[in-house]
Amino acid sequence: MIFTIIVILCFLCWLSALFFYRKEKGGYSLSMVWFMGLTTVVELTGYLVYFQFHQKNNYWVFNSFLPIETFFLAWLLHKIVKPYFNSRPWIILGLATFSVIYFYESIQHGFLGMSMSAKKFASIFIILLCLCYYYFLLKKEEYVPLKTHPPFWLVTGCFFFYFGSICCDFFFEYLKTVNSISIKPVRYIIFIVLNFLLYSCWSYSFLCRYRQTIS
């Protein structure tokens, strides 16, 4: 049951996007519906490949999704930080660097494996964009009600998830050792918590946006 929790969390977040964004006509808000739907399919596929079809690993599923995830979140964060500063040159540079690392690593180790270096770079790249958002938000002179500000919760969800994810990646071998000697799958439990934080923040952001559309 523990391994299905992430799929369920992702699915519930997708449902919340479908419900709260049903009145949206365009923009990045509506794009979140499609992204969450695709993410749910990827999470479900990864679960089925590893736990139902009993393959050696499901790295290739998430490795295939990694470029889509990175490019979409970079585009999303660009839209969010656009009012504060011109992030386009830095995002283009970051995505170009990510693409080089991803294709080089995939060719070297095969596309069926996990591009760990590209994954780490993508996490750091997204974390830096989140920190830029926080920095310029703090410098903003106008008052921003963070409790009901949708972009803040989208960025906060990303920051929590990718900061925790990069920590897990750097300690990947240690966590594998812990998993081999422990009854409880520590790494999976950590990612359940991270996914809960991510999808909770995003769902709350969807709710805040919905309240703005009906007010």
PyMOL commands that set and color helices and strands:
alter all, ss='L'
color gray80, all
select helices_A, chain A and resi 2-20+27-52+59-81+88-109+116-139+146-148+150-170+172-181+186-214
alter helices_A, ss='H'
color red, helices_A
deselect
rebuild
show_as cartoon
